[in-house]
Amino acid sequence: MKHFVLDTNVLLHDPRALLQFADNEVVIPIFVIEEIDQFKKEASERGRNAREVARMLDGLREGGHRLSDGAPLPGGGRLRVASAARAVPTTLRESQVADHLILMVALDVRDYNKGEPTIFVTKDVNLRIRADALGLTSMEFEGEKIDIDELHTGMTELVTSGADVDAFYTNNVLSLAEANFKANQYVLLRDRDNPSHSALGRFDGPNKKLIPLRKLREGVWGIRPRNKEQHCALDLLLCDDIKLVTLIGKAGTGKTMLALAAGLQKVVEEQIYSKLLVSRPIFPLGRDVGYLPGDIEEKLNPWMQPIYDNVEFLMGLSKTERKNGRSYQELIDLGYIEIEPLTYIRGRSIPNQFIIVDEAQNLTPHEVKTIITRVGEATKVVLTGDPYQIDNPYVDATSNGLTTVVEKFKGELMAGHVTLSKGERSPLAELASNVL
């Protein structure tokens, strides 16, 4: 049997970490419980996780089990709360720093269970270094990490005969009964004898056939796709049967602009949805400027300015019109667009709206779940972001809400994803994205 000693940050990151160590022993130092207790009143993801840990531990006590002796876990292992250590280095024993007290317990577990592996689990890299210096085996908690390099891109290529490519152009459909593609995956048919002879379509999962992309001769609010990934993204955004769209791409690939253009098209022109609801997590780049004065709208202005800039670009406002007072505010006043912080979305039911969540890579999987489960009848959700530009210290490129949604929803009939790779903002922005 192995003995896994968990640090506080592991449980605050994912309360269900208690259940992810198979049939081994999970040890929670009592100092971890004390630290978690400090966060239980927070109205945040961290506070929610702290309360969930307390509920799970209390549930394990049912049936007369004592946590000090070890309570059985559903997976076959057991969980024990350890309260004190025995012989440990003096520098640790005399310190009241929580990290040191937690290390005390981990060292005691190791010494008590000689001959059986003891592993200290923490997301704190410096604490792992200190544990290693004390001769304690340590590891980072990975949970359900996603390999970013293997992330579903939403597109693939199929080398086939020139006759199949021609048949697709002629019939606007091509049977792919033997293909093992995901629903709503985009397939580039390429002639094996003439690579420049190709066609692009979307895989219709239930019928096992390739269907053509939406024709965009007139553009979408003045926006025309500049590459095949953008064309695929607009095809997803404009398809009313696909209720969840995820767009991943580096800076300048057009993911936010495309989402806004499609949203305005569906709300203002086609009137499929009653409103375009736009939101983004509030995380500053660099040092924060502190509290901002004013009402909610005034406080949100600095965070939402990129959205406003894109909307005004789509409106095609000239310099003279801006001087005369025309702005994005017109669409807000007409009720077409609503800008709202994610803070207030819990508890709502949002029907018949086109929702865009920008910079979704800064959200945790639970926060994204909260957003998607707010969706009411006939609502569409679009998540955009770049997993390599994360400002939230509690998530990373492999464990954020955006990549989790991409991986979990791949192949679902009402979901679609496209990874945008080619920057279209400017040659300088593209160069900077690639070389810096």
C-alpha positions as CSV (number, residue, x, y, z in Angstrom):
1,M,0.0,0.0,0.0
2,K,1.1,3.5,-0.8
3,H,0.5,6.5,1.5
4,F,-0.3,9.8,-0.1
5,V,-0.1,12.9,2.1
6,L,-2.1,15.8,0.5
7,D,-1.3,19.5,0.8
8,T,-3.9,22.2,1.2
9,N,-3.6,23.5,-2.4
10,V,-4.5,20.1,-3.8
11,L,-7.9,20.0,-2.1
12,L,-8.6,23.7,-2.9
13,H,-7.9,23.0,-6.5
14,D,-10.0,19.8,-6.7
15,P,-11.9,18.4,-3.7
16,R,-12.4,15.1,-5.5
17,A,-8.6,14.6,-5.3
18,L,-9.5,12.6,-2.2
19,L,-10.9,9.9,-4.4
20,Q,-8.2,9.7,-7.1
21,F,-5.6,7.5,-5.4
22,A,-7.1,4.0,-6.1
23,D,-6.9,1.6,-3.2
24,N,-4.1,3.3,-1.3
25,E,-4.1,5.4,1.9
26,V,-4.8,9.1,1.7
27,V,-3.5,11.1,4.6
28,I,-4.8,14.6,5.4
29,P,-2.7,16.5,7.9
30,I,-4.9,18.3,10.5
31,F,-3.1,21.5,9.6
32,V,-4.6,21.2,6.1
33,I,-8.1,21.1,7.7
34,E,-7.3,24.2,9.6
35,E,-6.1,26.0,6.5
36,I,-9.1,25.0,4.5
37,D,-11.4,26.3,7.3
38,Q,-10.1,29.8,6.6
39,F,-11.5,29.8,3.1
40,K,-15.0,28.3,3.7
41,K,-16.8,31.7,3.8
42,E,-15.3,33.0,0.5
43,A,-17.9,33.5,-2.3
44,S,-15.4,32.2,-4.8
45,E,-14.3,28.9,-6.5
46,R,-11.8,28.5,-3.7
47,G,-14.5,28.9,-1.0
48,R,-16.8,26.5,-2.8
49,N,-14.0,23.9,-2.9
50,A,-13.3,24.4,0.8
51,R,-16.9,23.8,1.7
52,E,-17.0,20.7,-0.6
53,V,-13.9,19.2,1.1
54,A,-15.6,19.6,4.5
55,R,-18.8,17.9,3.3
56,M,-16.9,15.0,1.8
57,L,-14.8,14.5,5.0
58,D,-18.0,14.6,7.1
59,G,-19.7,12.1,4.8
60,L,-16.8,9.7,5.3
61,R,-17.6,9.7,9.1
62,E,-21.0,8.1,8.5
63,G,-21.3,4.6,9.8
64,G,-19.2,5.3,12.9
65,H,-15.9,5.6,11.1
66,R,-13.2,7.7,12.9
67,L,-11.0,9.8,10.6
68,S,-8.1,9.4,13.0
69,D,-8.2,5.6,12.5
70,G,-9.0,5.7,8.8
71,A,-12.3,5.7,7.0
72,P,-13.0,3.6,3.9
73,L,-13.1,5.3,0.5
74,P,-15.4,4.4,-2.4
75,G,-12.4,3.3,-4.5
76,G,-11.2,0.7,-2.0
77,G,-8.6,2.7,-0.2
78,R,-8.9,4.6,3.1
79,L,-8.6,8.2,4.3
80,R,-7.0,9.2,7.6
81,V,-6.5,12.6,9.2
82,A,-3.1,12.7,10.9
83,S,-2.8,15.1,13.9
84,A,0.8,15.1,15.0
85,A,4.3,14.2,14.1
86,R,7.0,12.5,16.1
87,A,10.8,13.0,15.6
88,V,11.3,15.7,12.9
89,P,14.1,18.3,12.2
90,T,14.2,21.0,14.8
91,T,13.8,23.8,12.3
92,L,10.4,22.3,11.3
93,R,9.3,21.4,14.8
94,E,9.9,24.9,16.1
95,S,8.2,26.7,13.2
96,Q,4.5,27.6,13.1
97,V,4.4,28.1,9.3
98,A,1.6,25.9,8.0
99,D,3.8,24.4,5.2
100,H,6.3,23.3,7.8
101,L,3.7,21.7,10.0
102,I,2.3,19.8,7.0
103,L,5.7,18.6,6.1
104,M,6.1,17.4,9.8
105,V,3.1,15.1,9.3
106,A,4.4,13.8,6.0
107,L,7.7,12.9,7.5
108,D,6.0,11.2,10.4
109,V,3.8,9.1,8.0
110,R,7.0,8.1,6.1
111,D,8.8,7.1,9.3
112,Y,5.8,5.2,10.7
113,N,5.3,3.2,7.5
114,K,8.8,2.1,6.8
115,G,9.0,-0.3,3.9
116,E,5.9,1.2,2.2
117,P,6.1,4.2,-0.1
118,T,5.0,7.6,1.2
119,I,4.4,10.4,-1.3
120,F,3.8,14.0,-0.5
121,V,1.4,15.6,-3.0
122,T,1.4,19.3,-3.6
123,K,0.9,21.9,-6.3
124,D,3.5,24.2,-4.7
125,V,6.8,23.7,-6.5
126,N,8.9,25.2,-3.7
127,L,7.3,22.9,-1.2
128,R,8.2,20.0,-3.4
129,I,11.8,21.1,-3.4
130,R,11.8,21.4,0.4
131,A,10.3,18.0,0.7
132,D,12.9,16.5,-1.5
133,A,15.7,18.2,0.5
134,L,14.3,16.4,3.6
135,G,14.4,13.0,1.8
136,L,10.6,12.9,1.2
137,T,9.3,11.7,-2.1
138,S,7.0,14.4,-3.6
139,M,4.9,14.8,-6.7
140,E,2.5,17.4,-8.3
141,F,-1.2,16.6,-8.3
142,E,-2.2,16.3,-11.9
143,G,-5.8,15.2,-11.7
144,E,-7.5,15.1,-15.1
145,K,-4.8,17.0,-17.0
146,I,-5.1,17.3,-20.7
147,D,-2.2,17.0,-23.1
148,I,-2.3,20.4,-24.8
149,D,-0.3,19.0,-27.8
150,E,-2.9,16.3,-28.3
151,L,-5.9,18.5,-27.8
152,H,-8.7,18.0,-30.3
153,T,-8.3,20.6,-33.1
154,G,-11.7,20.1,-34.7
155,M,-10.1,19.5,-38.1
156,T,-8.5,16.6,-40.0
157,E,-7.3,15.7,-43.5
158,L,-8.4,12.8,-45.6
159,V,-6.3,11.8,-48.6
160,T,-8.7,10.3,-51.2
161,S,-9.2,10.0,-54.9
162,G,-9.8,12.9,-57.2
163,A,-13.2,11.4,-58.1
164,D,-14.3,11.7,-54.5
165,V,-13.3,15.4,-54.4
166,D,-15.2,16.0,-57.6
167,A,-18.3,14.1,-56.4
168,F,-18.4,16.2,-53.2
169,Y,-18.3,19.4,-55.3
170,T,-21.0,18.1,-57.6
171,N,-23.4,16.5,-55.1
172,N,-22.7,18.7,-52.0
173,V,-22.5,15.5,-50.1
174,L,-20.0,12.5,-49.7
175,S,-20.7,9.3,-47.9
176,L,-18.1,8.4,-45.3
177,A,-19.7,5.4,-43.7
178,E,-16.4,3.7,-42.9
179,A,-14.8,6.9,-41.5
180,N,-14.1,7.3,-37.8
181,F,-14.4,11.1,-37.5
182,K,-16.0,13.0,-34.7
183,A,-19.4,14.7,-35.1
184,N,-19.0,18.3,-36.5
185,Q,-15.3,17.7,-37.3
186,Y,-14.1,19.5,-40.4
187,V,-12.5,17.3,-43.0
188,L,-10.2,18.5,-45.7
189,L,-10.5,16.1,-48.7
190,R,-7.2,16.1,-50.6
191,D,-6.6,14.4,-54.0
192,R,-3.8,11.9,-53.6
193,D,-2.6,12.6,-57.2
194,N,-3.0,16.4,-57.1
195,P,-2.6,17.8,-53.6
196,S,-3.8,21.2,-54.7
197,H,-7.2,19.7,-55.7
198,S,-9.1,19.7,-52.4
199,A,-12.4,20.4,-50.7
200,L,-13.5,21.2,-47.2
201,G,-16.6,19.9,-45.4
202,R,-18.1,19.2,-42.0
203,F,-18.8,15.6,-40.9
204,D,-22.4,14.9,-40.2
205,G,-22.1,12.3,-37.4
206,P,-25.6,10.7,-37.4
207,N,-25.7,10.2,-41.2
208,K,-21.9,9.5,-41.6
209,K,-21.5,11.9,-44.5
210,L,-19.6,15.0,-45.3
211,I,-21.6,18.2,-45.9
212,P,-20.4,21.5,-47.4
213,L,-19.7,24.6,-45.3
214,R,-22.1,27.5,-45.3
215,K,-21.6,29.9,-48.2
216,L,-20.4,33.3,-47.0
217,R,-20.4,35.4,-50.2
218,E,-21.9,38.5,-48.4
219,G,-19.7,38.0,-45.3
220,V,-21.0,38.3,-41.8
221,W,-21.4,41.9,-40.6
222,G,-18.7,42.9,-43.1
223,I,-16.4,40.2,-42.0
224,R,-15.2,37.6,-44.5
225,P,-13.1,34.6,-43.5
226,R,-9.4,34.9,-44.4
227,N,-8.4,31.3,-44.1
228,K,-10.0,27.8,-43.9
229,E,-10.0,27.7,-40.1
230,Q,-11.9,31.0,-39.9
231,H,-14.4,29.7,-42.5
232,C,-15.0,26.6,-40.3
233,A,-15.4,28.8,-37.2
234,L,-18.0,30.9,-38.9
235,D,-19.8,27.8,-40.1
236,L,-20.0,26.5,-36.5
237,L,-21.1,29.9,-35.1
238,L,-23.9,30.4,-37.7
239,C,-25.3,26.8,-37.3
240,D,-28.3,27.0,-35.0
241,D,-28.2,23.3,-34.3
242,I,-24.8,23.5,-32.7
243,K,-25.4,25.0,-29.2
244,L,-21.8,24.9,-27.8
245,V,-18.9,26.3,-29.8
246,T,-15.3,26.5,-28.6
247,L,-12.6,28.5,-30.4
248,I,-9.0,28.3,-29.4
249,G,-6.2,30.3,-31.0
250,K,-3.3,32.5,-30.3
251,A,-3.5,36.3,-30.3
252,G,-4.7,37.8,-33.5
253,T,-6.4,34.7,-35.0
254,G,-9.8,36.5,-35.0
255,K,-11.6,34.2,-32.5
256,T,-13.3,37.1,-30.6
257,M,-14.1,39.1,-33.8
258,L,-15.7,36.1,-35.5
259,A,-17.8,35.3,-32.4
260,L,-19.1,38.9,-32.1
261,A,-19.8,39.1,-35.9
262,A,-21.8,35.9,-35.8
263,G,-23.6,36.9,-32.6
264,L,-24.6,40.3,-34.1
265,Q,-25.7,38.6,-37.3
266,K,-28.0,36.2,-35.4
267,V,-29.4,38.8,-33.0
268,V,-29.7,41.9,-35.1
269,E,-30.1,40.7,-38.7
270,E,-31.7,37.2,-38.4
271,Q,-33.3,37.8,-35.0
272,I,-32.9,34.1,-34.0
273,Y,-31.8,35.1,-30.5
274,S,-33.2,37.9,-28.4
275,K,-29.9,39.3,-27.1
276,L,-26.1,39.0,-27.4
277,L,-24.6,38.5,-23.9
278,V,-20.9,39.0,-23.7
279,S,-18.7,38.4,-20.7
280,R,-15.1,37.7,-19.8
281,P,-13.2,36.8,-16.6
282,I,-11.7,39.8,-14.8
283,F,-8.0,39.1,-14.4
284,P,-5.5,42.0,-14.9
285,L,-2.4,41.7,-17.0
286,G,0.6,42.8,-14.8
287,R,0.1,44.7,-11.5
288,D,-3.6,45.5,-10.7
289,V,-4.6,49.2,-10.4
290,G,-6.8,48.5,-7.4
291,Y,-10.5,49.4,-6.9
292,L,-12.2,51.3,-9.6
293,P,-14.8,54.0,-9.0
294,G,-18.4,54.1,-10.4
295,D,-21.2,51.7,-11.0
296,I,-20.9,48.2,-12.5
297,E,-20.8,49.5,-16.1
298,E,-18.0,52.0,-15.2
299,K,-16.0,49.4,-13.3
300,L,-16.3,46.9,-16.2
301,N,-15.2,49.4,-18.9
302,P,-11.4,48.7,-18.6
303,W,-12.0,44.9,-18.8
304,M,-14.5,45.0,-21.6
305,Q,-12.7,47.6,-23.8
306,P,-11.4,44.9,-26.2
307,I,-15.0,43.8,-26.7
308,Y,-16.1,47.4,-27.3
309,D,-13.3,48.0,-29.8
310,N,-14.3,44.9,-31.8
311,V,-18.0,45.9,-31.8
312,E,-17.2,49.4,-33.0
313,F,-15.0,47.9,-35.8
314,L,-17.9,45.7,-36.9
315,M,-20.2,48.7,-36.9
316,G,-17.8,50.3,-39.3
317,L,-17.8,53.7,-37.5
318,S,-15.8,56.4,-39.2
319,K,-13.6,58.9,-37.3
320,T,-16.3,61.6,-37.9
321,E,-19.1,59.4,-36.6
322,R,-17.1,58.7,-33.4
323,K,-16.5,62.4,-33.0
324,N,-20.2,62.9,-33.2
325,G,-20.8,60.5,-30.4
326,R,-21.6,57.3,-32.1
327,S,-20.3,54.2,-30.3
328,Y,-21.0,50.6,-29.2
329,Q,-23.5,52.2,-26.7
330,E,-26.1,52.4,-29.5
331,L,-26.4,48.6,-29.6
332,I,-26.5,48.3,-25.8
333,D,-29.3,51.0,-25.7
334,L,-31.3,49.2,-28.3
335,G,-31.1,46.0,-26.2
336,Y,-29.1,44.0,-28.7
337,I,-26.0,43.6,-26.6
338,E,-25.6,43.1,-22.8
339,I,-22.2,43.1,-21.1
340,E,-22.1,41.2,-17.8
341,P,-19.5,40.0,-15.4
342,L,-19.4,36.3,-14.8
343,T,-19.6,37.0,-11.1
344,Y,-23.4,37.3,-11.3
345,I,-24.3,34.4,-13.6
346,R,-24.8,31.8,-10.9
347,G,-28.5,31.0,-10.3
348,R,-29.7,32.5,-13.6
349,S,-31.4,30.7,-16.4
350,I,-30.6,32.4,-19.7
351,P,-33.0,31.5,-22.5
352,N,-32.9,32.4,-26.2
353,Q,-29.6,34.3,-26.1
354,F,-26.2,34.1,-27.9
355,I,-23.6,34.0,-25.1
356,I,-19.9,34.7,-25.7
357,V,-17.4,34.1,-22.9
358,D,-14.1,35.6,-24.0
359,E,-10.7,34.6,-22.4
360,A,-12.3,31.4,-21.2
361,Q,-8.9,29.9,-20.5
362,N,-8.9,31.8,-17.2
363,L,-11.8,29.8,-15.9
364,T,-11.7,26.6,-13.9
365,P,-13.6,23.6,-15.1
366,H,-16.2,24.1,-12.4
367,E,-16.8,27.8,-13.4
368,V,-17.3,26.7,-17.1
369,K,-19.8,24.1,-15.9
370,T,-21.6,26.8,-14.0
371,I,-21.9,28.9,-17.1
372,I,-23.0,26.2,-19.4
373,T,-25.6,24.9,-17.0
374,R,-27.2,28.4,-16.9
375,V,-28.2,27.9,-20.6
376,G,-31.9,28.0,-21.1
377,E,-34.1,27.0,-24.1
378,A,-32.7,27.9,-27.5
379,T,-29.5,29.5,-26.2
380,K,-26.0,29.2,-27.8
381,V,-22.7,29.4,-25.9
382,V,-19.4,30.3,-27.5
383,L,-16.2,30.0,-25.5
384,T,-13.0,31.6,-26.9
385,G,-9.5,31.8,-25.6
386,D,-5.8,30.8,-25.7
387,P,-4.5,28.2,-23.3
388,Y,-1.1,29.7,-23.5
389,Q,-2.2,33.1,-22.2
390,I,-3.4,32.3,-18.7
391,D,-3.6,35.0,-16.0
392,N,-5.4,32.9,-13.3
393,P,-2.8,31.5,-10.9
394,Y,-5.1,28.5,-10.1
395,V,-5.2,27.0,-13.5
396,D,-2.7,26.1,-16.2
397,A,-2.7,25.2,-20.0
398,T,-3.7,21.6,-19.2
399,S,-6.3,22.1,-16.5
400,N,-8.4,25.1,-17.4
401,G,-12.1,25.1,-18.2
402,L,-11.7,25.9,-21.9
403,T,-9.5,22.9,-22.8
404,T,-11.6,20.7,-20.5
405,V,-14.7,21.6,-22.5
406,V,-12.9,20.9,-25.8
407,E,-11.9,17.5,-24.6
408,K,-15.1,16.5,-22.9
409,F,-17.5,17.6,-25.7
410,K,-15.6,16.4,-28.7
411,G,-17.9,14.2,-30.8
412,E,-21.1,15.5,-29.2
413,L,-23.8,16.3,-31.8
414,M,-24.6,19.8,-30.4
415,A,-21.0,20.9,-29.9
416,G,-18.2,21.9,-32.2
417,H,-14.6,23.1,-32.0
418,V,-12.0,24.8,-34.2
419,T,-8.4,25.6,-33.4
420,L,-7.4,28.8,-35.2
421,S,-3.7,28.8,-36.1
422,K,-3.0,31.7,-38.6
423,G,-2.8,35.2,-37.2
424,E,-4.7,37.8,-39.2
425,R,-4.4,40.9,-36.9
426,S,-1.2,42.2,-38.5
427,P,2.2,40.9,-39.8
428,L,3.9,42.3,-36.7
429,A,1.3,40.7,-34.3
430,E,1.8,37.4,-36.1
431,L,5.6,37.6,-35.9
432,A,5.5,38.5,-32.2
433,S,3.1,35.6,-31.5
434,N,5.5,33.2,-33.1
435,V,8.9,34.4,-32.0
436,L,8.4,35.8,-28.5
